[in-house]
Amino acid sequence: MAKYVRQSRINAGGQGEVWRGVADDGTPVAIKYMHIAGTPAQVEEDLRRFKREITCQSSLEHPGVLPILAMNLADPEPHFVMPVADESLRDVLDRNGGGLGNAEALRIFAGVLDAVAYAHTEGVIHRDLKPENVLMTANQPQLADFGLGRRMYSGSTTLTMANVGWGSYAYSAPEQFTNLHSATPSADVFALGRIFYELLTGQVAVSGIDYNLVPAEYRYVIMTAVQMDPSRRFVDAGEMQREIALLSGGPTTLLAPAERAAQLISQIAAGDRSKIPELGRVLIENGDDVQVYLQVFVQTPETVLSAFALAMPNEFREVMRIFDTYADGGHPWSFTDTLAFFLRAAFRASTDLEVRTAILERLLVLGFDHSRWYVRDRFIEVVEGALEDPVYAPVIARVLRNHPDAVDWVRDPMINLSLPPIVAQVFTAA
């Protein structure tokens, strides 16, 4: 059996420390030592986690998983030995503050994703995926630190998040903080979505994700991966991998995005609700395609909008946000009528407060800027419907106050409605 000698410390954390070392044949290695500190119960839990890390990592034979070369748990300092990596993915990201560029981000992420997909097929969940736990060797990513990993459906003892470093919190799925043991592969999917976002943008998603920074073709993948509700994410890394593969191949990609969107809308209108997720993907991935939004999506029947908003509320919100950017600005008079008709239908299709507020504002501005009475009438119809729910009274008042020049323009039809005092006061003040 080879012997290993440690030489210099690479890093240290709450659970252990990693040293650079050398085998007796001169091969450079990394040696991870377990910290032994705290009460006997704490030491026992740390040892269970350390054993679990070795068990999970050593059972996976994949080029994207850092192998374990040797271990010694009987030593007064329990440790295991791995090949020494060049750096971590965190080091790579720190050198590239604005992200890695689409091609390089996808190359690295595809390697990470393939390794996690393999682990999932082998029944292993990592549960602590983050850039610090992805090591780079010859510029290729390899998963490491399976300290929170476990085999699916095992009866293993629950390990808590108590001693997990702050670096994990930006990547951990919400359900991991309430019951780490019950986390499924979709918890790893959540972390993968946030890692991909960081690779593309250079931003850590601590306070959320700005989809304006994400290239349009990857928005749907990331949005699905980081859903708060685990049931709305990809079920595992393999499904996420297949979704990304659709971006670069498959028969439907031979169609122009506008043609594919029109085809999907037609199929959904005919009753095939199974096409809704694909429609969401096409619309989000092609957010920079004006034909998709102003020639196809704007013609979507209200029944399809309702089905879309009900089945995928978060995706519908993002699609409507993109649509609003196209509705902004100057348009031919006749087309403002088309926009207004669509916006009225979208308002009725959604119950999302953010979506409905944006539609109210867009209808008011669109009609006033173009001095288009048809658009004003659609705004009045939407307001009348909204006022059936008391929550919209302050929303409508705020929209009107935000655009004082338009208040006189809608005064006559508005004062003929039965207005709550908070809305009526806007016209009194004006």
C-alpha positions in Angstrom: 0.0 0.0 0.0 1.3 3.4 -0.9 2.2 5.8 1.8 1.4 9.5 1.7 3.2 12.4 3.3 1.5 15.8 3.8 3.5 18.9 2.8 1.5 22.1 2.9 -2.1 23.1 3.7 -4.3 24.0 0.8 -7.4 25.1 2.7 -9.3 24.6 5.9 -13.0 24.7 6.8 -15.3 23.9 9.7 -15.5 20.1 8.8 -11.9 19.5 7.9 -8.8 20.7 6.1 -7.1 19.7 2.9 -3.3 19.4 2.5 -1.1 19.0 -0.5 0.9 15.8 -0.2 3.0 13.3 -2.0 2.8 9.5 -2.4 5.9 7.4 -1.9 6.3 7.2 -5.7 6.4 10.9 -5.9 2.8 11.4 -7.2 1.3 14.7 -5.9 -2.0 14.2 -4.0 -4.5 16.0 -1.9 -5.2 14.7 1.6 -8.4 15.6 3.4 -8.3 15.4 7.2 -11.3 15.4 9.4 -11.4 18.0 12.2 -11.9 16.4 15.6 -13.5 18.9 18.0 -16.5 19.4 20.1 -18.5 17.1 22.3 -18.4 13.3 21.7 -21.8 13.5 20.0 -20.5 16.2 17.7 -17.4 14.2 16.9 -19.6 11.1 16.2 -21.8 13.1 13.8 -18.7 14.6 12.0 -17.3 11.1 11.6 -20.6 9.8 10.1 -20.5 12.6 7.7 -16.8 12.0 6.8 -17.5 8.3 6.2 -20.5 9.2 4.1 -18.4 11.5 2.0 -15.9 8.7 1.4 -18.6 6.1 0.7 -20.6 8.3 -1.8 -17.6 9.7 -3.6 -15.6 6.4 -3.9 -18.7 4.5 -5.2 -18.9 6.8 -8.3 -16.7 6.0 -11.2 -17.0 8.9 -13.6 -14.5 11.3 -15.1 -16.5 14.2 -13.6 -16.2 12.8 -10.0 -12.9 13.2 -8.2 -11.7 9.7 -7.3 -10.6 8.6 -3.8 -7.2 6.9 -3.9 -7.0 5.8 -0.3 -8.4 6.3 3.2 -7.6 5.7 6.8 -10.4 6.1 9.4 -8.5 4.3 12.1 -5.7 6.9 12.2 -6.0 9.4 15.1 -6.5 11.9 12.3 -9.0 10.2 9.9 -8.3 11.1 6.3 -8.6 10.2 2.7 -6.5 10.8 -0.3 -7.5 12.3 -3.7 -5.6 13.5 -6.8 -4.6 17.1 -6.4 -6.7 19.6 -8.5 -5.4 22.7 -10.1 -8.1 25.0 -8.6 -11.8 25.2 -7.8 -14.6 26.5 -9.9 -14.8 29.3 -7.4 -11.3 30.4 -8.3 -12.3 30.4 -12.0 -15.3 32.6 -11.3 -13.3 34.9 -9.1 -11.1 35.6 -12.1 -14.0 36.2 -14.4 -16.3 38.6 -12.5 -18.7 39.1 -15.4 -19.2 35.4 -16.2 -17.3 33.1 -18.5 -19.0 33.7 -21.8 -21.8 31.5 -23.2 -19.6 28.8 -24.8 -17.2 28.4 -21.9 -20.0 28.5 -19.3 -21.9 25.8 -21.2 -18.8 23.7 -21.6 -18.0 23.7 -17.9 -21.6 23.4 -16.8 -22.2 20.4 -19.2 -19.4 18.6 -17.5 -20.8 19.3 -14.0 -24.3 18.4 -15.1 -23.1 15.1 -16.7 -21.4 14.1 -13.4 -24.5 14.9 -11.3 -26.8 13.1 -13.8 -24.6 10.0 -13.4 -24.6 10.3 -9.6 -28.4 10.5 -9.7 -28.7 7.3 -11.9 -26.5 5.6 -9.3 -28.8 6.7 -6.5 -26.6 9.4 -5.0 -27.7 12.9 -4.2 -24.9 15.4 -3.5 -26.9 18.0 -1.5 -24.0 20.6 -1.3 -23.3 21.5 -4.9 -21.5 24.9 -5.2 -18.5 26.3 -7.1 -16.2 25.5 -4.1 -17.1 21.8 -4.4 -16.3 21.6 -8.1 -12.6 21.2 -8.7 -10.8 21.9 -11.9 -8.2 19.5 -13.3 -6.7 20.3 -16.7 -9.6 22.8 -17.1 -12.1 20.0 -16.7 -14.7 20.0 -13.8 -14.9 17.3 -11.2 -17.3 16.9 -8.3 -15.9 16.7 -4.8 -17.0 17.0 -1.1 -19.9 14.6 -0.8 -20.0 15.3 2.9 -23.8 16.0 2.7 -24.3 13.3 0.1 -26.5 10.3 0.6 -28.0 7.4 -1.3 -31.6 7.8 -2.2 -34.1 5.7 -0.2 -31.5 4.9 2.4 -32.3 4.6 6.1 -29.3 6.7 7.0 -29.4 9.0 10.0 -30.4 12.6 9.3 -27.5 15.1 9.1 -28.4 18.7 9.7 -27.3 21.9 8.0 -25.9 23.2 11.3 -22.2 23.4 10.4 -22.6 24.1 6.7 -20.6 27.1 5.6 -22.3 30.3 4.4 -21.1 29.5 0.9 -23.7 26.7 0.7 -26.7 29.0 1.4 -26.8 30.6 -2.0 -27.1 27.2 -3.7 -29.3 25.2 -1.3 -32.9 24.4 -2.2 -35.5 25.8 0.3 -36.6 22.4 1.4 -33.0 21.5 2.6 -33.4 24.0 5.5 -36.5 22.3 6.9 -35.6 18.7 6.3 -32.3 17.9 4.7 -32.8 14.2 4.8 -35.9 14.4 2.7 -34.2 16.3 -0.2 -34.6 14.6 -3.5 -32.5 15.0 -6.7 -34.4 18.1 -7.5 -32.5 19.8 -4.6 -29.3 19.2 -6.7 -31.2 20.6 -9.7 -31.8 23.8 -7.8 -28.1 24.2 -7.0 -27.2 23.4 -10.6 -29.5 26.2 -11.8 -27.8 28.7 -9.6 -24.4 27.5 -10.6 -25.2 27.9 -14.3 -26.6 31.4 -13.6 -23.3 32.3 -12.0 -21.2 30.8 -14.8 -23.2 32.9 -17.3 -23.5 36.2 -15.4 -20.8 36.2 -12.7 -23.6 37.0 -10.2 -24.2 34.9 -7.1 -28.0 34.5 -6.7 -28.2 35.4 -3.0 -31.2 37.7 -3.4 -32.7 36.2 -6.5 -32.0 36.0 -10.2 -32.1 38.8 -12.7 -33.2 37.1 -15.9 -32.3 40.2 -17.9 -28.7 39.1 -17.5 -29.3 35.6 -18.7 -29.0 34.8 -22.4 -32.5 34.2 -23.8 -31.9 30.6 -24.8 -31.0 29.6 -21.2 -33.7 31.4 -19.3 -36.2 28.6 -19.3 -33.7 26.0 -18.1 -32.6 28.2 -15.2 -36.1 29.3 -14.4 -37.3 25.8 -14.2 -34.3 24.6 -12.2 -34.6 27.2 -9.4 -38.3 27.0 -8.8 -39.1 27.3 -5.0 -41.6 24.4 -5.3 -39.5 21.1 -5.9 -42.4 19.6 -8.0 -42.0 22.4 -10.6 -38.3 21.7 -11.1 -36.7 19.2 -13.4 -37.1 15.9 -11.5 -33.3 15.2 -11.7 -30.1 16.3 -13.4 -30.8 13.9 -16.3 -34.0 15.7 -17.2 -32.2 19.0 -17.0 -29.5 17.6 -19.2 -32.0 16.5 -21.8 -33.6 19.9 -21.8 -30.3 21.6 -22.5 -29.7 19.1 -25.3 -32.8 20.4 -27.0 -31.1 23.7 -27.4 -28.7 22.2 -29.9 -30.6 19.5 -31.7 -33.8 17.7 -32.3 -36.4 17.9 -35.1 -38.4 20.8 -33.8 -35.3 23.0 -33.7 -35.4 22.9 -37.5 -38.5 25.2 -37.3 -38.1 29.0 -36.9 -39.0 30.0 -33.3 -42.0 32.0 -34.5 -43.3 29.0 -36.6 -42.8 26.6 -33.6 -44.6 28.9 -31.2 -47.5 29.2 -33.6 -47.6 25.5 -34.0 -47.6 25.0 -30.2 -50.3 27.6 -29.6 -52.5 25.9 -32.2 -52.0 22.5 -30.5 -52.8 23.9 -27.1 -55.9 25.6 -28.5 -57.0 22.3 -29.9 -56.8 20.8 -26.4 -53.3 19.4 -26.1 -52.3 20.9 -22.7 -49.1 18.8 -22.7 -47.6 21.3 -25.1 -47.7 24.2 -22.5 -44.2 23.6 -21.0 -42.7 23.5 -24.5 -44.5 26.8 -25.4 -43.1 28.4 -22.2 -39.6 27.2 -23.1 -39.8 28.5 -26.7 -41.1 31.9 -25.6 -38.5 32.4 -22.9 -35.6 31.0 -24.9 -36.5 33.4 -27.7 -37.2 36.5 -25.7 -35.1 38.5 -28.2 -37.1 37.4 -31.2 -39.6 40.2 -32.1 -41.5 38.0 -34.5 -42.2 35.5 -31.8 -43.8 38.2 -29.6 -45.3 40.7 -31.9 -46.5 38.4 -34.7 -47.3 35.2 -33.0 -47.7 35.5 -29.2 -49.8 38.6 -29.5 -52.4 36.6 -31.4 -52.7 33.9 -28.7 -56.3 33.0 -27.8 -57.4 33.8 -24.3 -58.1 30.1 -23.6 -54.4 29.3 -24.3 -53.3 32.2 -22.2 -55.5 31.0 -19.3 -54.1 27.5 -19.5 -50.5 28.7 -19.7 -51.0 31.1 -16.7 -52.6 28.4 -14.6 -50.1 25.6 -15.4 -46.9 27.7 -15.3 -47.5 31.0 -13.4 -43.8 31.9 -13.0 -43.0 31.3 -16.6 -46.1 33.2 -17.7 -45.0 36.1 -15.5 -41.6 36.1 -17.2 -43.1 35.9 -20.7 -45.4 38.8 -20.0 -42.4 40.8 -18.7 -40.7 40.2 -22.0 -43.9 41.1 -23.9 -44.2 44.4 -22.0 -40.8 45.5 -23.4 -42.1 45.0 -26.9 -45.4 46.8 -26.2 -43.4 49.8 -25.0 -42.7 52.5 -27.6 -44.3 53.7 -30.8 -46.6 51.5 -32.8 -49.0 52.0 -35.8 -52.5 52.9 -34.6 -54.1 49.7 -35.8 -51.5 47.6 -34.0 -52.1 49.4 -30.7 -55.6 48.0 -30.9 -54.1 44.5 -31.4 -51.9 45.0 -28.4 -54.8 46.3 -26.3 -57.0 43.3 -27.2 -54.2 40.9 -26.2 -53.4 42.7 -23.0 -57.1 42.6 -21.9 -57.1 38.8 -22.6 -53.9 38.3 -20.7 -55.3 40.3 -17.7 -58.3 38.0 -17.6 -56.2 34.9 -18.0 -53.9 35.6 -15.0 -54.5 36.2 -11.4 -50.9 37.2 -10.7 -50.8 40.7 -9.1 -47.5 41.6 -10.7 -48.7 40.6 -14.2 -52.0 42.5 -13.8 -50.4 45.6 -12.5 -48.0 45.7 -15.4 -50.9 45.3 -17.8 -52.9 48.1 -16.2 -49.9 50.4 -16.5 -49.1 49.4 -20.1 -52.7 49.9 -21.3 -52.8 53.4 -19.8 -49.5 54.5 -21.3 -50.1 52.8 -24.6 -53.5 54.5 -25.1 -52.4 57.9 -23.9 -49.1 58.0 -25.9 -51.0 57.1 -29.1 -54.2 59.0 -28.2 -56.1 55.9 -29.1 -59.6 55.7 -27.8 -60.0 51.9 -28.5 -57.1 51.3 -26.1 -58.5 53.6 -23.5 -61.8 51.6 -23.7 -59.9 48.4 -23.1 -58.2 50.0 -20.1 -61.6 51.0 -18.7 -62.8 47.4 -19.1 -59.8 46.0 -17.3 -60.2 48.6 -14.5 -63.8 47.7 -14.1 -63.0 44.0 -13.8 -60.1 44.7 -11.4 -62.3 46.7 -9.1 -64.3 43.7 -8.3 -61.4 42.7 -6.1 -60.6 45.3 -3.4 -56.9 44.5 -3.6 -56.7 46.4 -6.9 -58.1 49.7 -5.7 -54.7 51.0 -4.4 -53.0 49.4 -7.4 -55.1 51.4 -9.9 -54.7 54.6 -7.8 -50.9 54.2 -7.9 -50.9 53.5 -11.7 -52.9 56.7 -12.3 -50.7 58.7 -9.9 -47.6 57.5 -11.7 -48.9 59.0 -15.0 -50.6 62.3 -14.1 -50.7 63.4 -17.7 -53.0 60.6 -18.5 -55.5 61.2 -15.7 -57.5 63.8 -17.7 -57.5 61.5 -20.7 -59.3 58.7 -18.8 -61.3 61.0 -16.5 -64.8 61.0 -18.2 -65.2 57.2 -18.5 -63.5 56.6 -15.1 -65.8 58.9 -13.1 -68.8 57.0 -14.6 -67.6 53.9 -12.7 -68.3 53.2 -9.1 -64.9 54.1 -7.8 -63.5 53.4 -4.3 -62.4 56.6 -2.5 -58.7 55.9 -3.0 -59.2 55.9 -6.8 -61.7 58.8 -6.9 -59.3 61.0 -4.9 -56.8 60.8 -7.8 -59.3 62.7 -10.1 -60.3 65.1 -7.3 -56.6 66.0 -6.7 -56.0 66.4 -10.5 
